[in-house]
């Protein structure tokens, strides 16, 4: 068990977004979370990824409660243990693909030579080596999103959280990204938790849960 969340509640003013959610995340699985807009999917993802905190309940990472950590410790934990991929890649336009990928490693204080070796390995795995010195404006949408995936993987996180990762891609690039997740699960034993409206991605996931009105309604 990597992450275990119990009785997660979240409110924004009078809006009760999450209403007692329980969820477990296992090693080397692709978990898809689906549901209509407003069901609470992204809020749950942000809480599991420590970008937000629950009003009630707790989140444990390998048995350690994360709710008590201060912001500095939580940021360090997040950078070393969790990766994120969003619908919009959020690459820094002034940096090359290689430089974008390396940013989290440098923030973590990793050895520069080792970080660059890891970045080049990821560029090879993701078919981006020929784009290493290109800036985002010179890359296709699919290449930009694969660069974002490489950036999420640079610190060898236990879990990668992805929020509509193929939502901004055409069908061909979306399918390629979905297949990439499977390859990374198989080759690197990488765990992915993915919020998606894409039925194809949900169908090829190892596990699929559906949310409605702030609750998990099917497993």
N, C-alpha and C positions, 0 to 999 in steps of 0.2 A: 504494500500500500504506500503510495507516494503522498497523496492528499486525502484527508477525510474531513468533511464538513458536516456539521450537525445543527439542525434547528436554526438555519440562517434566516434572519428577518432583516429587511431594509426598508426604511421609510424616507421619503422626501416630503417634509411637511405633512400634509394629511394623506398623501398618496402612499399606500402600503404596497411596495413593489415586490418584495419577496416575503413569502408567508410560511416560513418553517421548512426550508429546503434541506434535505439530506442527500449527500452525494459522496461517492468514493471514486478515486482515480487510481488506476493500476499502472504498473510499469509496462512500457512497450505496447500501449494500446492507442487506437485512434477512437476518441469518444466524440460523437456529434451531438450537439444540442440544437433542437429545432423548436419552432413555435411561431405564432404570429407576432408581429411587431407589438411591443408593449407587454409581452409575456414575462419579461424579466431576465431574458437570456444574457444580454450584455452586462447587466448589473451583477448577475451571478458570476460571470466570467471575470469581471473586475475585482470582485471580492475574493474569488479563488486565487487570482493572480496578485493579490495584495495591493492593487491600485486603489482599492476602497476597503472600508471596514464595515462589518455587520453591526446593526444596532443590537441584535441578540444572536446568540449562538456562537460557535467557535469553529475555526479552521486550524487543522493540525497538518504539519508537514513532517512526514516520517515520525509521527508521534509527538512532535513538539508544537505546543500552542503558539500560534503566530500573533495573536491579538495583543499580547503584552509588549511587543517590541516597540521601541521608539522609532521615530522617522528615519534617523541615520542608520540604525541597525537594519531596519526593514528595507531601506534602499539598497544596502549592501547585500542583504539576503536575496533580494529580487534580482539584482544584477548577476549574481553568481549561480542562481538556481532556476530562474524562470526566463523564458523567452517570449516575445510578443510579435505577432504578425496581425496587421489590421487591414481593413478593406483598401485604404489608401496607404501606400508603402511608407510614407513619411521619411524618405531618404533626403539627406541634406544636399541641395542642388549644387553647392560649390565644391563638393568632394566627389572623388571617383568611386566606383563600385567597391574597389578594394578598401579605400579609406573609410567608406560608410560601414563596411563589415567590421573593420577593426575598432571602431569607436567603443563598443562595450568592453572589449578586452583591455583597451588602454585605461578606461575608467576603473576597471577592476585592478589595475596595477600589474597585469600579466607581463611576463618577459616579452620584450618587443620582438625578438627573433622567433620565439615559440609562437606568439600570436600571429605573426605573418605566415609562418608555416601552416598553422591551422586554417587561416583565411584562404590560402592558396589551395589547400586540400578541399575546402568547401566549394570554392570556385570550380574546381575540377568536377566534383560530385554533382554539382548543380548545372554543369554545362555552361559556365560563365567565364572560364579562364580567358577567352578571347575578348571579354568585355571588362577586364579588371581595371584598365586605365581610362575607361569611359565614364563620363558623368551621366547622371540620370536622364538628362535631356537628349542624350544620344542613344538611349536604349529603348526598346519596346516596352509596352506595359507588362508583358509576361516576364521579361528580363528584369525589370525593376522589382517586380514582386518576388522573384527568385532571389534577388539580391537582399531583399528584406528578410527572406527566410534564412539566408546565410548569416545575416547579422544576428538573427534570433538564436542561431545555433553556435555562434563563435565561442561562447563560454561553456559549452557542453551542458546546457540546462537539463534539469530533471524533467521539466514539462515545458512545452511550447503551447501557449494560448493563442488562438487565432480567431479574430472576430470578422466574419464575412470575408475571408481572405481571397475568394475568387469573385466577389460581388462586383468588382470593377473590371473584370476581364471578359473577353469574348469566349465563346464556348470552347474553342480549340485550346486557348491558353488556360482556361479553367480546368479542362480535362487533364492537361499536362501538369498543372499544379497539384491536382488531386492524386495523380499517379506518383508525383514526387513525394507526397506525404507517405504513401504506402512504401515506397523504396526506402525512405529514411527510417520508417518504422522497422522494416526488415533488416536493413544494413547496419543502422546505428542503435537499434532498439529504442528509438526516440518515442516519447509519449506526446500525443497531441490532443488538446481539448479544443474543439472547433464549433463556434456558433455559426450556423449557416441556414440560408433558405434554399440552398441547392440540394435538390432531392437526390441527384446522382452522388454527390459527396456523402450525404447521409447514408445512402444505400451501401457504399463500399467501406464504411467505417466498421470497426470491430464491435462497437456498441453505440446505440442510438437512443437518446432520451428526448422526450417531448415535454415542453413546458406550456402552461396556460394559466393566466391570471396569477402569476407569482408562485406557482407550484409545479412540481413534476407530476405529470399526469400519466406517463407511460414510460416503461423501461425496456 
